[in-house]
Amino acid sequence: MSLFKRAGKLVTGGGADVAKLEARIAELEAECRQSDAAIQRIEKVCLAAAAGDLEARLIDIPEDGPGAQSMHALNHLLDMTDASCVKPAAR
């Protein structure tokens, strides 16, 4: 069935389909909010590190979800950067 036929069905009385679409839209909006929150957290730590705070880290990272892998990668990057800055000073 073409997209136009499906769209027509929704308009002409596919109430159940409309409810499914509305539910899916709500799910996607929730995912967007979670992604936005993850990006804001990552941005905050990046800005702190850029300002010289190499101790800044992301904590309470969810096991899975939007941004989790990026958060762990950022923390690892900061760990490696911090370690490379500390070693030469300790010599």
Secondary structure as UniProt FT lines:
FT   HELIX           3..11
FT   TURN            12..13
FT   HELIX           15..50
FT   TURN            51..52
FT   TURN            54..55
FT   TURN            66..67
FT   HELIX           68..90
//
